[in-house]
Amino acid sequence: MKQFAIRIIVCFIFLFTCLAIGQTNKLTSQYFALDDNEFILNTNPGDLPKFVFNSAYLNNYSHVGAQTYLELFYHNQNQDKSYRIDKGKKSSEYGITARWFTPVDSTSNFFSQVVVRKGVQQDIYGFTSRVSSIYGPYQMINLKQGDYKYQNYDLSARYSKRIKNFVLGTNLTYTGDYSFKQTDPRARNISSWFSVELGSVYHLNKSFDFGLSTTYQLHRQTQELDVWKGNIKQQFFVLRGFGMIDHEHKDYVFSRKRIYTQDQFDVNLSSSLWKDRKFNIDLLLLAKSRNMKTEEQIPINLHQLKTSIISLSTVLKYYISSNWLSKINLFYQNKTLKGTENRYSYTRVNQNYSGVYDYVKIGSLQAYSLKQNRLRIQTEITYRSNNSGSYSFLLGYQNQSLNEKYKASNFRSQLDKDTFSAEIKSDYKGNKNHLTWGVIYQLENTTKALAQNDNRFSSLYNEIYYPVFLYDSLDKNMLALFVDYNYRLKGNQQIGIKVQVSKLWADSTKLKTMQVVDINYLSAFTSLYYRF
């Protein structure tokens, strides 16, 4: 607790330093962090500022001027009845966000961000780690419910420099997540991500530009389980996957420890075509390659999971008139996971000495594979009135398929689902008041969800509900309302509030077991912010 307080004080010193340096002007575009499994509501990569993927595009905001953004936020969610066991029934989170943008000179810009979060997740079932979505089936689990407290820190700094028609950029990012399980079996998880990105953009002329960026990310997580409660040894944990140690001569004392290490390489290609014309195109191609390994208390590799992700986003814009804009957003993603599992035996390795044992690799198996495809189409039409107001209507469709199997067993799972979405949003900007609001509705129809021999919750790792049923179809509905209001003070200073409420529910199912899956999920997000 004392260390956390010290970190908070240091962050506040940083924030007030930004306040002292920042000038009054407009705020840069905000952006969301992307999740490989799921975007936030209808957010598409093509809707995000390009500097999220390529820091050289930060130069596009040179005209904005220096600015600072501060935000206090609180997020609360509740899930009743059947729920995602990796998310828990209840969670709450609060924190602070600070962003600072400033032109260094006429050719270079600097942008930094600090986010500090602290929260609680309750009733997470089976998962030893709160952060585990990238590990596929190779997660340490225990058949107990647990409550987690966590702290999370995001730090990033971007810099761009223009040299004639070229713009160069770089980005350094660090994320740290520290979570502690409050119920037996006790668990401690320390996670960190560090990434370096180098980007470049070539401006051919006013109509065309081309971008290229590469990113390297190093990730490490340490998981520790206390297996003793007083003088009683707790026999409650199990390991997913086939990469098991021969425990005959292994005595675990006080804790069970697993270490995850992962290297990730990203390549990003982007282009803007016919920017100065009524019809223009934005292209974004992302390719990711991951290599994850697990270790126990000793440096032997039990599991290796290789992940490749290729995604393509295309945004077509057509300015019908000075008041009307139409847009089509196309997104496709292909994700492949391949898991290799090694077996070790703790055996006698010296025939001359009876007490000399070591771990000997006795086999390797390429046992796990997963293929996932996602296709999304979204159309949008926007009307901008002459009175500083705009109105938008969006329609979207997404198809997602997942095929997962263990090659050396009878286990296999499949998932196919279609999602239809509609959104209405309005933006009004007066002399003092600025109001943005919107309503989003999504209908998700799961047409196939098949899992064989799924006794350990190891299938459909991003689509698990408790209790786990084998269902043929499940229709889920999501309704969300968001409001963003700010009031202009002196000059360009603004104070505002954001509110977002979303509800997910399902009451129509076709189950092989003839039982009912009833999903009820409610989430609320509130933040206060100050910009200048």
Secondary structure, DSSP 8 states (H G I E B T S, - for coil): -HHHHHHHHHHHHHHHHHHHH--S-----------SS--STT--GGGS-GGGT-GGGGGGGTTT--EEEEEEEEEEEEEEEBB-TTT-SEEEEEEEEEEEEEE-SSSEEEEEEEEEEEEEEEEEEEES-SS-GGGTT--EEEEEEEEEEEEEEEEEEEEEEEETTEEEEEEEEEEEEEEEE-SSS-EEEEEEEEEEEEEEEEE-SSS-EEEEEEEEEEEEEEEEEE-EETTEE---EEE-SS--B-GGG----SEEEEEEEEEEEEEEEEEEESTTSSEEEEEEEEEEEEEEEEE-SSS-EEEEEEEEEEEEEEEEEEE-SSSEEEEEEEEEEEEEEEEEEEEEEEEE--TT-TT-EEEEEEEEEEEEEEEEEEEEEEEEEEEE-TTSEEEEEEEEEEEEEEEEEETTSS-EEEEEEEEEEEEEEEEEE-SSEEEEEEEEEEEEEEEEEEESS-SSS-SSTTS--BS---EEEEEEEEEEEEEEEEEE-STT-EEEEEEEEEEEEEEEEEETT-----EEEEEEEEEEEEE-
